[in-house]
């Protein structure tokens, strides 16, 4: 295998060490007296050569070098190796191998010492200024940083020892046979081989370290040279610019306000907006036909450079290929590295000296124009977000902003419906009858030890109940059913527009590599039918059996949720009983409300607790199921967590909306549960209780989540800064270096929790909106805060994530569609069975246009055999014997007919909207055709084909020659 690797740095122009001389690749590779630079040996890298050169020393000669090269993942110089398919990770289907610059070098007699990395500065200890996101030469960009920590165990200091020897002394094991020391040695070996293979892949490297007496933190800076970028740009199908086009205004509201000549306060000019281009897939052979191809420094964006380097890191072997010991992700999981991340573009704080806006770095622009709280009413700079974080994160913020904008009309209509209920509360005839009834309606006791009560006692609750149960709420539920599906239809159009604008409309996830955890735990190796490479394999039958077992665990956890729900119901019953036994008229009247609010608070606590427990359990179950790729793992995990959280959050509202008060029974024949009488709806009806629950659960959850999102990242960052400050010690006063500053930040936790929170909120404002018209308003207020919280986290508190491509929001869109369809059915049942809308409508149809006498009509007399309180009343459509009356059956038929009609009409209109509104706007289809035409011209194999396609009739080009194509016209 490869010998020890050293990093040596020399000042440009300084004399090289004696005995070092340039050699061509065809010269004696067995010589051990030469140390040569990779940059010197690769002619394509001469443009980026700085004041440092990186020297790779080898201990093997001749055949040993060839044998060692077979252990390197990204090595296709030997055709025999390229044809093999015996191990996962070999890239015979395509890989970059730069010109070889391996030369043997004389090495010191180090015995069995481990390899080490160090700086060798020819200007003694003179410090070199740090220049932001560049190597010390100030010219080579830093694309990625690997970080690892080494705890100091023993120091070896002496005159004859080098810096590298001191580092080895610190890591020398005290007990060679101990398990922990063997583990540390294994990690060091993996790390060294991984770095060697990265060197063979063509990456440039530079190392920094920060140390104190107890710990040393190593930072390995990586950069991809021009030839590496060219190769992977083609392999990863990066998009290349063909022709510039004006940036379009993608905000519909801005277009509408412009047409109406209304000033748009939400619009703001953000500097350095990325240009928009017609693009096509990158081809190295057509390089001269792409815009900006001569600008090697800025042709590839920083996010594209990050993707290329991460692709190399993910493919590179660090151990045995037969054991799938491949990729930086698994190295981080194994503890070889503490972190691996690209760097932020400098600090986010604005400079103290005033500068022009276009001189701000990308991170400062995002902070100043996006993440600050003062920008809560401004449009999000989506193009800047996409350029800095990639399409996947940009699509999340685009969806969140689009969803928040669509909440505005829903919130306005919901607020108007609520205000109309307040204004018309005094005209509610049933509430007037209750308030003026005095002692006319003597109601049966609500518990076995309670006394009879007068219906006039609940006058206030009867008036408040009208706020959530009047004709306006019915119309609003219909409106929200149309709103939900129309929102998704127009989001599909927006998503298609953004996907084309960001060059990911034709993006399809390439053949994914196995997850690091899967590779580590898979029992066997099998050949991948797509790539032909042997990779870790887990039997499908075993996976299915594990998934079945996992589903049983999910069912058990859902049963636990049901048990907690029954516990909350019984808790409410006990609280109500306690309120009745106090004898206080106020507490007795408000017993149901107090019990409902107390039970909702307890329920919210149980919901949050169970959510944390189950999320951890679902993560372990999903790992145990051994899904091969990260996409499969994510989808399985999302499905598990969403199913549980759906039941966890919505079970109590579903119970109040559709089951509470249905199984009460009647006097002398009450239904019971564990000896307690079944719950009945409160004096104001079940809808007001449902509104109370929704308010406590939805708003309470939002407040708690926002507090957590605000505090937890700051606490984590404080701990990380404190740890690094201890290591820096006296050196903490030096100018902060970017890699150290970013290491202090919190690792990006992804978008799962963000999407889950918003999807659950979407369910609250659609499924139960008939009972709580103010739900969209509270969701709108929360989302204004959520956007800025998330923006601040990504711009200021998280390490920069690797930019990922995506053309949609993935499986979350399917969940949103399912919720929107469920909301139509749920609102139909809510109006039909929970609201008093249909009973009042049927009463008016049968007995008159007004509702006079309606209250008396809805009250039945207790059966004659109920001797405890004879002639008391209770709410039901029954006769004196307790049997259902004819009106009950007529009402049931009306309710079922309403559900069928409501569902069919709404879904028919929704299908019509789906058919009328195309998923891809017509203007976008024209752009796509134009882009394909330009791509066809630019990537034509010869000039003659282009001339024929243009109809110019010119003579064919001479074979072997070509000229740039003008794709502008």
N, C-alpha and C positions, 0 to 999 in steps of 0.2 A: 504494500500500500504506500501512499504518499508519505514522504518524510516530514519532519517538523517544518512548520511554516513561520516565517518571520516577516514582520512589516518593518522596513527600513526607510527612512526619509532623508533626503539630501536637499540642500539649498540649490536652487537652479544655478548652474554655472560653476558650482564647486567641483573640485577634482574628485573623481570617483575613486573608490578604494583600489589599492594596488592589486593587480591580477585580474581585474574585471575588464572584460572586453566584449564587444558585440560579436555575436555569431549568427550566421544564417541557420535556418532550420535544418538544412541538409548537412551541417557540420557535425563534428563529433559530439553526440549527446551524452556520451559516457564521461566526459571530462568533468572534474569536480572543482575547477578553480575559477569559475565564472559566476558572477551575480549580475543578471541583466534585467532590464525593466520591461514589463509587459507593454507599457505605452510605447517604448522604442521599437519593439518587435512587431507591433500591429500598425501598419501604415495608415489605417483608417482612423486611428485614435490621435494622430499627431496634432490635430487642431485643438484638443482639449488638454494637452500636456501641461501641467503646472510645475511648480517648484519642487514637487515631490515625485518620487518614483517608487513603485511597489515591487519589491523583490521577492520572488518565490524560490526557496532553496529546496533541493531534492537530495535525499540520501541514497536513492536507488540508482543503479546504472542500467543502461541498455534494456535487457529483457525485463528487469525488475520494474522499470518505468512503464513498459507496456502492460505488464501484469497489473500494476497499480491503477493504470488508467481504466481498466475494466471495472473498477469499483466506483468510478465516477459516473453519476447519472447522466449529465449533459455532455456525453462524449460520443461522437459519431465519426471520429476520424478513421476508425477501423471498421471496415464493412462487415467483418465477421461479427463484431459486437452489435452492429446495427441490425443484423438479421435475427438476433436471438430474441426470444420472447419468454425467457424462463423466469423473469422476475418482474414484479410490479414496479412501475416507475421508469422503465427504460423507454426512451423516446425515439424508437425506430420510425415512428410515424411523423417525425419532424422535430428538430431541435437545433438550437444555434450553437455552433462550436467556432469560436474565433480562432485565428491563426495561432498555432502553438508557440509559446515562448518559454517552454520549460527547459532549464539548463541546470546541470549539476553544479554544486558549489561546495567549496571546502567548508567544513563545519568543525567547530571546536569539539574536543573530546568531552562530551557531556555525560558519558555513561548511560544510565537508564533514566535520565531526566526527562520530564514531560516537555512537549513543545510549548512555546510561549510566544507572546506577541509584545512588541515594544517599539517605541519611537527612538530613532537614532538621529539626533539633530547635530549637524556639523558645526553650528555656531554655539557650541557649549550649551549653556542653559538659557540662552536668550529666548524670551517668549515671543510667539508669533501671534498677532492679533486675530481674533475670531471674527469671521465675516458672515454672520447670519447662517443661512441654510447652505453653506458651501464648505468644501474641504478647506484646509488651512491655506491652500494656494489662492483661495478666493475666486476660483473659476469653475471647479467641478461641483455640480449640484449634489446635495445630499437627497437621495430618494427614499431611503429607509434607514431605520436605526434598530439594531438589536441590542438588548440590555441584559446583562447577567450580573449577579452579585456573588462575591466570594468572601466567606468569613475567614478572617485571619486566625490561624491556629498556632503558627510558630514562625518566627522570623529568623532569617539567616543573613547576617550582615557581615561583610568583610571587604577588604580592599580588592580582592581578586574576583569578587562576584559582580555580575552585571545586574541590571534592573530585572531582566527576565529571570535570573537565578533567584533573586529575592522573592519574586512572585511564586516560583516553584516552592521555595521554602515555606511560604505562608500556607500553601496548599498541601504540604507533605503530610501524609496521614500519620497519626500517632499509633494507631493499631492497624496494621496492614490487613489483618484478617477480619476486622469488624465489618459488619454488614453496611453500616453507614458510610464507611470510608470506601468500600468497594463500589457503593452506589455513586459516590462523588467522582471516583475515578472513571466510572462508566460514562457519567454525564460529561466529564471533561473530554473523554475520547470522542463521544458523539459530536460535541461542539467543534472539536478540532477538525474532524473529517468533514463536517458540514461546511465549515469555512473553506477548507481546501476545495471542495466541490463547487462552491460559489465562485471561487477564484477561477476554476476551470470553465465555468459558465460565462466568464467574461466580465463579471462585476468588479468594479474598482472599490477599494476598501481603505478606511483610515480609522484608527482606534484612539479613543480617549478613555481616561479613567479618573475616578475620584475616589480617594481613599482616606481612611483614618486608621486608628490602631485596631479597630474591631472588624471593619468591613471595607471591601473594595468594590466599587460599582464600575463595571466596564461598559463602554458605549462603542459599538462597532457601526461606523457609518458606511453606508453602501450607496453606490451610484452606478447607473447603467450607461455605458458609452454609446455612441451614435450607432455603431453596427448592431449592437444588441437590441437597441430600440427598433431599428429597421426590421430585424428578423421577427421579433415578437409582435410588432404592429401588424404584420401580415398574418401571422399565425392566430392572433386574437381578433382579427377582423376589425381593427380600429378603423374609424371613418376618416377619410382624407378630404380636404376641401377642394372643390372644383371651381366654384363661382360664388362670390359674395352676393348677398341679397339683403335688403333693408330689414331691420328688426321689426317684427309686427307686434302690435298691441294685442296681447292674448286675453286681456281682461274685458269681458262682455260689458260689465258695468261702466267701464271707461268709454267704450264705444257708444253706449246708450246716452251717457251724460254729454258726450261730445256732440252727438246729433241734436240733443235738446238744448245745446248751448248753455249748459249749466256748469259752473265751476266745479272742478273735481278736487276736493281737498285730500282725497286718498292718493292722488298721483304725486310722485316725487321722482326727480331725476337722480338716478344713482350712477356715480361715475364708473368708468371702465366696464361698461356693459359688454359682455362677450359678443363678438360678431356672429352673424348667422350665415351659414353657407349651404349651398347645394353640395352634397358629399357623396362619396361612394366608398366601397371597401378599399383599403390601402393595398397597393401592389408596389413592391420595391422596383420591379422592372419598369413601372410607369411613373417613377418618382418625379421626373422632370415635367410632368403634366399637372402636378398638384400645386396649389398656391402656397407660396412661402417655403418651397422645398430647399432653398439655399440657406435658410436661417436655421442652422442646426441647434442653436441655443433655445429657441422658443417655438420650433415647429411642433413639438409634442408638448401638450399641456402638462402641468405638474401631476394632475390626477392620472393622466395616461402613463406617465413615467412610474407612478406608484403602482399601477396595475401590472405593468411589465415586470417590475422588480418583485412584486408579490407573487406573480406567476412563477418566476424562477425559484423563489423561496419555497413555494408550495410543491414544486416538482423535485427538488433536490434531495438526494439520498444522504443520510447521515450514519447509517449503520448497514444492516443486512437487507438487501432488497427482497430477499425471500421472506423476511419477516415484516415487510411493508414499513420499514423504518424510514419514512419519507416525509418531508415537509416541515415547515417552521411551526405550523399549528400544533403538531404532535410534540415538537420539541418544547413548546411553551407549556403544554399539558404535562409533559414529563418533568418539568422544572429545570430543563437545560438553560432556558432563557426566562427571565422574569417578564419581559415585554418585547413586542415587535410592532413598530408603528412608523408611519410616515410623519414628517414634521409639519407643524403649523407654519403658516407664512409669516412668522414674526409675532410680536405681541399684539393683543387686541386693543390695548389702551391707545387712545389717540396721543400723538406726540405733543409735548409741551409747547413747542414752537409751532406757530401757525404755518401750515403748508397747504398747497392746493389740494382739493379733494382727489384729483386724479393721481396724486403722488402717494396716497394711502395704499397699504398692502391689502390683499384680498380679505384677510381676517379683520382688519380694522374697518373696512367697508361694510362687511357683514355685521359687525358689532354696532357701528354707528347708524346704519340705515335699516337695521333689521332687528337686532337682539335687544335694543334698549326699550324700556317701558314707554318712553315718549312716542314711539312709533306704532302704538297699538292700533291706530286707525289707518295706517299706510298699507299700500300693497306690498306684498312680499317680493323681494328681488329674486325670483325663482331662477333666472339664468345664472346669477352669481352663486346661488346655493348649489346649483347643479355643477358649475365649474369647480367649486371648492370641495364638495362632499360626494359628488357622483349622482347618478340618476335615481338610485334607489331611495336615498334620503330626500332628494328633491321632490320625488313623487309623493312621499309621505306629507311633506309640508304643502305641496300643491293640493293634495286631497283634503288636508285639514283646513286650508284656507278656503277652498271651494265649498266644503261642507259648512264652514262657519258663515260664509256669505249667503248660502241658501237657507241657513237658519234665521236670517234676518226677516224675510217675509213671514215665515212660520211664527216667529216670536211676535211680530206685529199683529198678525191675525189672532193668535192665542191671547194676547193682552187685550185686544178689542173685545173678544168673546167674554173674557173675565170681567172687563169693565161693564159690558152690557148686562151681565148677570147682576153686578152690583147695583146698576141703575134701575133694573127691572125687578129687584128683589121685593119691593113694596107692592108689586102687582100680582104676586103669587097667591092665587086664591086658596090652595090647600094650606099654605102657611098661615094665612089669615084665619081660616077655620080652626086650625089648631090653637092659635093664640087666643081666639075669642071663645073657645069651647068651655072654659072654666072647668066645672066638674062633670060635663056631659059625657066624657069618654073616660070611664074608669078602667084602667089597663090591668091585665093580670100580672102577678108578681114575676120578676125576672129571675128569681132563684127560689129555692125551696124554703128558705128562711126569711125571704124578703116580704114586704107588704105591697098591696096594690097601690097604684099611683095614677095621677091624673095626666092625661096627654098634654094638657096645657103647660105642664112643667118643662116641656122640651121646645118651647116656642123659639128660643134663640137658635137652637140647632136645626130646627126645621127651616128657618130663614137662611142660615148658612149653607144648608144642603142644596138650596136652589142655585147657589153659585156654581156648583159642579154638576148639576143635573137639570139643565134647561135646554130648550131646542137649539140654542147656539152651540152647545158642546157637541150635539149630534152632528150638526153641519161641520163643525171643526174637525171631528174625527174623519168624516168623509174627505174633507180637504186634505188632511194629513196623509190619508191613504194614497191619494193622487200625488201629493208632494213627494212621498218617499220614493215611489217608482220613477217619477219624472226626474227627480234629483239624480238617480242612478243612470237614467238614460242620457242625461246631459253630461254626467261625469264621464261616461264612455266616450262621448265626443271630445271632451276636454282632454281625456287621457290619450286618445289617438292623436290629437293635435300636438300635445307635449312630446309624445313618443317620436313623432316625425321631426319636430323642432329640435329634439335632443339626439337625433340620429340613432334611435334604438327601436324603431318600428319593426324592422326585420330581425331584431335581435332574438336569438334563441340560445338558451343556456347550453354551452358546449358540454360534451360528455364529462360529467362530473367525476372527480376523484373520490374515492372512499373517504369517509370522515376519519380523522386521526384516531378517535376512540374505537371506531369499527375496525380499523387496520390493526390496532393493538390487541384486540380481543377476539378477532375472527379465528376460528380453529383451523381452517384449511386455506389453500390457495387454488384458484381456478382461473382459467383463461377467460378474459373479457371478450364476448363475441363481437364487440364494436371495435375495440382498439387492438385486439389480439395479444394483449399483455396479461401476464399472470398477475392477479391481484387477490387481496383477501376475499374469502367467500364464506358466507354463512348459509346453511341449508334453509330453503324457503319453508319447508314443512315445520321445522323447528321455530322459525320466526312466526308463522301463523299460529302455532300452538301457544307461543308466548303472548301474541296479541290477544288471543282468546282469553288467556288467563288474566291479562291486563284489563280486558273489558269486564271481567268478573269483579276485579278490584274497583273499577269505576262504578259499577252497579252498587257495590257495597258502600262506597263513599256517598253515592246519591241517596242510599237508604239512611245513612247517617244524617244527611241534610234533612230528610223527611222527619227523622226523629227529633232533630233540633226544632223543626217547624212545629211539631206537635207540642214540644216543650214550651215554645213561645206562646202557642194557643192556650195551653193550660196556665201559663204565667199570667196571661191577660185575664183569664177567668178568675184566678185567685185575687188579682188586684181589684177587679170589679166587685167581687164578693166583699172584700175588705172595705171598699168605698161605701157599699150599701149598708154595711153593719155599723158604720160610724154614726148613722142617724142624722147626719148633716144634710139638709135639703140641697145645698150647693154641690157637695161631693156626690150625693146620690144622683143628681141630675147629670153631672159631668163624669160619672164613673166610667162610662164607655170610652169617652174621649181620653181620659187620663190613662186608662188601661191600654188603649190603642197606641198612644204616644210612647208610653213606657215600654210596651212590647216591641215597638219599632226600633227604639234605641238599643234594646237588648239584641234584637235581630241583626241590626247593623254590626254590632260588635262580633257576633257569631259569624256573620258573613265574611268580615275581614279576616278573622282568625282562620276560618276554614279555607278561605282563599289562599292564604299563605301556606297552610299545611298541604293542601292538595297540589298547589303548583310545584312544591318540592317533590311530592310523591309522583306527580305526572312526569317530572323530569327524570326521575330514577326509572320509572316504568318504560319511558321511551328509550332510554339508554339500554335497558335490559332487552328490549325488543330487537336491537341490533339492526337498525336501518342503515343501509349502505351509504347513501349520499346525504349531504346536509339538507337538501330540499325535501327529501323524504322524511328526514328526522323532524324538520321544522313543521311540515304539514301534519304529521302524526301528533306532535306536541301541541300545536295550535288546536287541533280537533279535540284532544283530551281536555285541555284547559277550558276551552270555550264551552263544551258540553257541561262540564261541572259548574263553571261560573254562571252559565245560563240558568241552571236549576238553582244554584246557590242564591243568585240575586233575584230571580223572578218567581221563585216558588211561593214566597209569602204574598206578593201582589196578586199572583194567579189565584191563590186560595181566597183572598178577600174578594176578588172580582167575580169569581165563578162558583165558589163552593160555600163561602160563609153565608149562613142563614138559610141554606137549602135543606138542611136535615135537622131542623129544630123540633119539628113535630107540633103538637098542640096540647093544650091543657088536658091533664090526665093521661097523656101519651107522649111525653117529651122524649126525644132522643138523647142518649148520654154517651160519654166517652170517659172511661175509667171512673165512672161514678159521678162525673160532672155533666151538667146539662150542656148540650152543644151550643156553640156561640150563635147568637143572632146579630143581625146588623143593628147598628146604633140608631139613635133617634133620628139622625139626619140621613139615614140610608147608608148603603155600603160604599157608594161612590165617594162620599166625603172621607170615610175611613181609608179608602184606597188612595185618595189625594194626600192624606196625612202621611201614609206609608211611603208613597213615592217621593214626597218632599224630603222626609228624613233620610231615606236610603240613598236617593240620587244626589241630593245636595250635600248630605253628610259625607258620602264617599268622595265627591269632588273636592270638598274642602280638605279632607284628610290626605288625599293623593297630592294635591297641590302643595300642602305643607311638607309632605315627604319629599317631593321633587325639589323643593326649594332648600331643604335643610340637609338631606342625606348626602348629595354630591359635595356640598361644602364641608361636611364632616370628614368624608373620605379624602378629599383633597387636603384638608388640614393635617390628617394623619400622614399622608404621603409626603407633604412638605416637611413635616417634623422629622420624619425618618431621614430624608435626604439632607436636611440641615445638620443633623447629628454627624453625618458622614463628611460633609463639607468642613465643618468645624471652623477653623481660622480662615479658611479660604472662602467662606460664605460671602465675604465682602467684594469678591471679584465680580467683574461684569458677567451677569448671568448668561449662560450659553443655552441655545435653543433646545438642544436635546435634554439638558437637565431640567429646563423649565417644563417641557412637555412630559418628562417622566414624573413630575410632581402631580400631573393631572390625573383624573379618574379614567379608567378604561371605559370606552364606549360600550354600553350595555345592549345596543341594538334597538330595534323598533317594536319588539313584541309587546311590551307593556304599554307603549303609547297607543298602538292600534287596538289592543284589547280594551283599554279604557274608553276610547272613542266609540268602538262598536257596541259596548254595553250601554253607553249613553244613547246611541242611536236606537237601541231597543226600547229604552225607557220613553223616549219622546215619540215613538211610533206605536208601540203595542198598547200602551195604557194612556194615550193622549186624551181620550174622551173623558177621563176622570181628572186630568190635571192639565188644563189649557196653558198654564204658565211654565210647563216643562221646557218648551223650546226657548223661552226667555232665559231661564237659568242655564240651559246648555250653551246659549250664545255668550252669556257673561263668562262662563267657565272657559270657553274656547278662546276668547280674547286673552285670557290669562295664560291658558295652556300654550298658545303659540309662542308667546314671549318667553315663558319658562323653558320650553323645549329649545327655542332658538338660543337662549343664553347658555343652556347646558352644552349644546353642540359647539357653539362658537367660543366659549370661555372656559368651561369646566371639564370637557371631555378631551382625551387625546384624539387626534385626528384619525378617523377610521379610514380604512382602505376603500376607495371609491368602487362601488359595485354598480353594474349596469342592470337595468330592469325596464320593461315596457309597460308594466301595470303594477297594481298593488297586491297581486297574487291572490291567494285563497281568501283573503279578507273580503274581496269583492263578492265572492260567492256567498259568504256569510251574510253580508249586507243584503244581497238579493233575497236570501231565505228569510231574513228578519222583515224585510218590506212586505213579502207575501204573507208571512205570519201575522203581520199587523193588520192586514185587511180582514182576515178571519177573526182575530181577537177583537177588533173593534166592532165587528158585526155582532158577535156574541155579547160584548159588553153593552151595546145599545139595546139588544133584544132582551137580555135576561137580568142585567144589573140595573140599568136605568129605568126610571118611571115614564120614559117617553112613550113607549107603546101602550102601557096600561091607560095612561091619560088620553092618548089618541083614540083608543078603542072606546073608552067611556064617553068621550065627546061624540063619537060617531053613533053610539047607541042611545044615549040619554040626553043629549043636548050639546050646544056649542060651548057652553061655559063649564067650569069645573065645580060648580056649587054642589055640595053633597058628595064630592068624590072621596073625602076622608072617611066619612061614615060608610061609604060603599066598600072601602078596602078593609074595614074592620069586621071581623067575625066574632060571634058570641061563643063563650066557652061552652062545651057540651054540658048537658044536664047532669051528668054523673060527676062533674067537677064541683065538689061541695065546699072546697076551701074558700073560694071567692066567687060565688054564683053571679052570673050575669056580667062578669068582667069581659073585656074585649082584648083581642089580639089581632095582629095584622096578618091576614091570610084570606084567600078566596075559598072559604069552606062554609058548609051549612051547619046547623045546630048539632048534628051528630059527628062532625069532624070530617065529613067527606068533602072532596073537592066539588065546587059548584060548577054550573055550566059555563059561567064566565071564565073560569080558570082554563077549561079546555079550548074555548074560543081564543083566549089570549095565547095559549100555547101554539095553536095553529098559526096565528098571526106572527108570533115570534119566529117560528121555523120558516114561514114564508118570507119574512123580512130578511133573514140570514141568507137564504138562497138567492133572493133578488139582489140584495146588496153585494154579495160576493160575485155573482155573475156580471152585474153591471160594471162594477169597479174593474174586474179583471178584463172584461171586454174593452173598456176604455183604455186600460193600460196596454193591452196588445195593440190597440189602434195607435197609441202614442209610440210604441216600439216600432211599428211599421212606418209611421209618418216621419219620425225623427231618425235619420240615418246615423249609424254609429260613427261614420267618417264624413265630415262636412265636405260639400262639393268643392269648395276652394282648396281644401287640402288634397283631394283627389287629383286636382290639376297640378298642384305642386309636386306630388309624387310622380306623375307622368313626366313632368319637366326634369326632375332629378334623375329618373331612369334614363331619359334620353341623353342627358349630359354624361352620365356614367358610361353608357354604351359607347359614346364617342371617345371618351377619355381612355377607356380600357380596350379599345379596338386593337387588334393584333398588328395591323400595319397601316401606314398612311393611306394606302390605296383604298382600303375599305372605308376610311373616313371620307375621302374625297367623293367616292361613289355615293355614300349615304347623304352627302351634302348636295349631290347633283351638279357638281362643278365640271365633271367630264375631263379633269386634268389627267395627264399621263401618269402611269404608276410610278411609285417611288423606286429608286434603285435598291435592290436587295441588300440587306445589311445596314441600310441607313435609315434614319428616322429623324423627325423634327418635332418640336413641341407643338401641341395642338392648342389652338385658341378655343377654349371651351366657354368663353364668355358670351358668345353669340349663338 
